[in-house]
């Protein structure tokens, strides 16, 4: 499969993605929900801030990194992860459920190249989407907090890391969703698996014991939580580094790509 042909596959997958009317709506609703959660949290801080919170308390509030953490809250991250993994799953499982995948494989026998093109298009779109949502959330929340003089600029220590971690959560979850969809080929089953892996697993493995802490630290949502700890004040028995969290992001993304490309080559042969 030469470079020109692969570019053709990229173009075809791009057109296929945006030919579905539901695609823009899925991104729009997800963005509004996530930004709404974050803005709502910031507004609560603004609304309940009182005269006792000024001065030294405000400075401590900023030193504790709370304004940065408010830019992308835990609730927002769960919604973001669930929505993006669902979009990734549907991108694959919908073709299996309609039988369109067989037509596609007949037209393009190079299955790995086809899957690589699907993954590339989704990853690129999700990266841009994640960056937009993360940046809008940051500037919106800091504008609201700024009304109480506790907003921070984008060059505040840890702010860029938080934005990048939140932005990259979208492509990581999406390609994981595509890998799950390629393996299971059924939307409902894949959604359950996605929820268990991304959302429930961190709660199943506590950080109180070494073995469960290791398992917890290998999960994407745990990596996001670690990267959002600004400043890092370890209060758990087995703390880990932000570098380790970035490695977890990369490992899940690359692993998902490898699984999806391998499985699709072996299926129905």
C-alpha positions as CSV (number, residue, x, y, z in Angstrom):
1,X,0.0,0.0,0.0
2,X,1.8,3.1,-1.2
3,X,1.6,6.5,0.3
4,X,-0.7,7.9,-2.3
5,X,-3.2,5.0,-1.8
6,X,-3.1,5.5,2.0
7,X,-3.9,9.2,1.5
8,X,-6.9,8.1,-0.5
9,X,-8.0,5.9,2.4
10,X,-7.6,8.9,4.8
11,X,-9.7,11.1,2.5
12,X,-12.4,8.4,2.2
13,X,-12.6,7.9,5.9
14,X,-12.8,11.6,6.4
15,X,-15.7,11.9,4.1
16,X,-17.4,8.8,5.7
17,X,-17.1,10.4,9.1
18,X,-18.7,13.7,8.2
19,X,-21.3,12.2,5.9
20,X,-23.2,11.0,9.0
21,X,-25.6,13.6,10.4
22,X,-25.1,12.4,13.9
23,X,-21.3,13.2,13.9
24,X,-21.5,17.0,14.3
25,X,-24.2,16.6,16.9
26,X,-22.2,14.1,18.9
27,X,-19.3,16.4,19.1
28,X,-21.4,19.5,19.8
29,X,-23.4,17.9,22.6
30,X,-20.3,16.4,24.2
31,X,-18.5,19.8,24.1
32,X,-21.5,21.6,25.6
33,X,-21.9,19.0,28.4
34,X,-18.2,19.1,29.3
35,X,-17.8,22.8,29.2
36,X,-21.1,23.2,31.1
37,X,-19.9,20.9,33.9
38,X,-16.7,22.9,34.2
39,X,-18.3,26.3,34.0
40,X,-21.0,25.2,36.6
41,X,-18.3,24.2,39.1
42,X,-16.5,27.5,38.6
43,X,-19.8,29.4,39.0
44,X,-20.5,27.6,42.3
45,X,-17.1,28.9,43.5
46,X,-18.0,32.4,42.4
47,X,-21.5,32.3,43.8
48,X,-20.6,31.0,47.3
49,X,-17.4,33.0,47.6
50,X,-17.7,35.5,50.5
51,X,-15.8,38.2,52.2
52,X,-14.0,35.6,54.4
53,X,-12.4,34.1,51.3
54,X,-10.4,37.1,50.3
55,X,-6.8,38.0,50.9
56,X,-4.7,35.2,52.3
57,X,-7.4,32.5,51.6
58,X,-7.5,33.5,47.9
59,X,-3.8,33.3,47.6
60,X,-3.8,29.8,49.3
61,X,-6.6,28.8,46.9
62,X,-4.4,29.6,44.0
63,X,-1.3,28.0,45.5
64,X,-3.3,24.8,46.0
65,X,-3.9,24.6,42.3
66,X,-7.7,24.6,42.7
67,X,-8.3,27.1,39.8
68,X,-6.4,24.8,37.4
69,X,-8.2,21.7,38.6
70,X,-11.5,23.6,38.2
71,X,-10.8,24.1,34.5
72,X,-11.5,20.4,34.0
73,X,-13.4,18.7,36.8
74,X,-13.7,15.0,37.6
75,X,-17.4,14.9,36.5
76,X,-16.5,16.6,33.2
77,X,-13.7,14.1,32.6
78,X,-16.0,11.1,33.1
79,X,-18.5,12.6,30.6
80,X,-15.7,13.3,28.2
81,X,-14.2,9.8,28.4
82,X,-17.6,8.1,28.1
83,X,-18.6,10.2,25.1
84,X,-15.4,9.9,23.2
85,X,-15.1,6.1,23.8
86,X,-18.7,5.8,22.6
87,X,-17.9,7.7,19.4
88,X,-14.9,5.5,18.8
89,X,-17.0,2.3,19.3
90,X,-19.7,3.5,17.0
91,X,-17.2,4.3,14.3
92,X,-16.4,0.6,14.0
93,X,-19.4,-1.3,15.4
94,X,-21.9,0.5,13.1
95,X,-20.1,-0.8,10.0
96,X,-20.3,-4.3,11.4
97,X,-23.9,-4.0,12.3
98,X,-25.0,-2.8,8.9
99,X,-22.7,-5.1,7.0
100,X,-20.9,-2.2,5.4
101,X,-17.6,-3.4,6.6
102,X,-17.7,-6.4,4.2
103,X,-18.3,-4.1,1.3
104,X,-15.4,-2.0,2.5
105,X,-13.1,-5.0,2.8
106,X,-14.0,-6.1,-0.6
107,X,-13.1,-2.8,-2.1
108,X,-10.0,-2.5,0.0
109,X,-8.5,-5.9,0.8
110,X,-5.6,-4.3,2.7
111,X,-7.4,-4.4,6.1
112,X,-4.6,-3.1,8.2
113,X,-4.2,-0.1,6.1
114,X,-7.9,0.6,6.1
115,X,-8.1,0.3,9.9
116,X,-5.0,2.5,10.2
117,X,-6.7,5.1,8.1
118,X,-9.8,5.0,10.3
119,X,-7.7,5.3,13.5
120,X,-5.7,8.1,12.0
121,X,-8.7,10.2,11.1
122,X,-10.4,9.6,14.4
123,X,-7.3,10.4,16.4
124,X,-6.6,13.6,14.5
125,X,-10.2,14.8,14.8
126,X,-10.4,13.9,18.5
127,X,-7.1,15.6,19.2
128,X,-8.3,18.9,17.7
129,X,-11.7,18.4,19.4
130,X,-10.1,17.7,22.8
131,X,-7.8,20.7,22.4
132,X,-10.8,23.0,21.6
133,X,-12.8,21.7,24.5
134,X,-9.9,21.9,27.0
135,X,-9.0,25.4,26.0
136,X,-12.6,26.7,26.0
137,X,-13.1,25.1,29.4
138,X,-9.9,26.7,30.8
139,X,-10.6,30.2,29.6
140,X,-14.3,30.0,30.6
141,X,-13.7,28.8,34.1
142,X,-10.8,31.2,34.7
143,X,-12.9,34.1,33.5
144,X,-15.6,33.2,36.0
145,X,-13.1,32.7,38.8
146,X,-11.4,35.9,37.8
147,X,-14.5,37.7,39.0
148,X,-13.4,36.7,42.5
149,X,-9.7,37.4,41.7
150,X,-8.8,33.7,41.8
151,X,-8.5,33.0,38.1
152,X,-5.1,32.1,36.7
153,X,-3.5,32.7,33.3
154,X,-2.6,29.9,30.9
155,X,1.1,30.2,31.8
156,X,0.3,29.5,35.5
157,X,2.4,26.5,36.8
158,X,0.7,23.3,35.7
159,X,-2.0,24.9,33.6
160,X,-0.6,23.8,30.2
161,X,-0.1,20.3,31.6
162,X,-3.7,20.1,32.7
163,X,-4.9,21.4,29.4
164,X,-2.8,18.9,27.4
165,X,-3.8,16.0,29.6
166,X,-7.5,16.8,29.2
167,X,-7.2,17.4,25.5
168,X,-5.4,14.1,24.9
169,X,-8.0,12.2,26.9
170,X,-10.3,12.4,23.9
171,X,-8.1,10.7,21.3
172,X,-6.8,8.1,23.8
173,X,-10.4,7.1,24.8
174,X,-11.6,7.2,21.1
175,X,-8.9,4.8,19.8
176,X,-9.5,2.5,22.8
177,X,-13.2,2.5,21.9
178,X,-12.3,1.7,18.3
179,X,-10.1,-1.2,19.4
180,X,-12.9,-2.5,21.7
181,X,-15.4,-2.2,18.8
182,X,-13.1,-4.1,16.4
183,X,-12.7,-6.9,18.9
184,X,-16.3,-7.3,20.0
185,X,-18.1,-5.9,16.9
186,X,-21.3,-5.2,18.8
187,X,-22.2,-1.7,20.0
188,X,-23.9,-2.7,23.2
189,X,-21.3,-5.2,24.4
190,X,-18.5,-2.8,23.4
191,X,-20.1,0.1,25.4
192,X,-20.3,-2.1,28.5
193,X,-16.6,-3.1,28.1
194,X,-15.6,0.6,27.5
195,X,-17.4,1.7,30.7
196,X,-15.8,-1.0,32.7
197,X,-12.3,-0.4,31.4
198,X,-12.3,3.4,31.5
199,X,-14.7,4.4,34.2
200,X,-15.2,1.5,36.7
201,X,-11.8,-0.1,36.8
202,X,-10.1,2.8,38.7
203,X,-12.7,2.2,41.5
204,X,-12.0,-1.5,41.5
205,X,-8.3,-1.2,42.2
206,X,-7.5,0.9,45.3
207,X,-4.2,2.5,46.0
208,X,-4.0,1.1,49.5
209,X,-2.1,-2.1,48.4
210,X,1.0,-2.3,46.2
211,X,-0.4,-4.7,43.6
212,X,-3.7,-2.9,43.2
213,X,-2.0,0.4,43.1
214,X,0.1,-0.8,40.2
215,X,-3.0,-1.9,38.3
216,X,-4.7,1.3,39.1
217,X,-1.8,3.3,37.7
218,X,-2.0,1.5,34.4
219,X,-5.5,2.9,33.6
220,X,-6.1,6.0,31.4
221,X,-8.4,7.7,33.9
222,X,-6.0,7.2,36.7
223,X,-3.3,8.8,34.5
224,X,-5.5,11.8,33.8
225,X,-6.2,12.2,37.6
226,X,-2.4,12.1,38.3
227,X,-1.7,14.7,35.6
228,X,-4.3,17.0,37.1
229,X,-2.7,16.9,40.6
230,X,-1.2,20.4,40.5
231,X,0.7,20.8,42.7
232,X,1.5,17.2,43.5
233,X,1.1,16.5,47.2
234,X,1.4,12.7,47.6
235,X,-1.1,11.5,50.2
236,X,-1.3,7.8,49.1
237,X,0.9,4.9,50.1
238,X,2.3,4.3,46.6
239,X,2.6,7.6,44.7
240,X,3.7,7.8,41.1
241,X,5.2,10.3,38.7
242,X,3.6,12.4,36.0
243,X,6.0,10.9,33.5
244,X,4.5,7.5,34.3
245,X,1.1,8.9,33.6
246,X,2.2,10.2,30.2
247,X,3.6,6.7,29.4
248,X,0.2,5.2,30.3
249,X,-1.5,7.5,27.8
250,X,0.9,6.5,25.1
251,X,0.8,2.8,25.9
252,X,-3.0,2.7,25.7
253,X,-3.1,4.6,22.5
254,X,-0.4,2.5,20.8
255,X,-1.8,-0.7,22.2
256,X,-5.3,0.1,21.0
257,X,-3.9,0.8,17.5
258,X,-2.0,-2.5,17.5
259,X,-5.0,-4.5,18.7
260,X,-7.4,-3.0,16.2
261,X,-5.1,-3.5,13.2
262,X,-4.2,-7.1,14.2
263,X,-7.8,-8.2,15.0
264,X,-9.3,-6.8,11.8
265,X,-6.6,-8.7,9.8
266,X,-7.5,-12.0,11.4
267,X,-11.3,-11.8,11.5
268,X,-13.5,-13.7,8.9
269,X,-10.4,-14.9,7.0
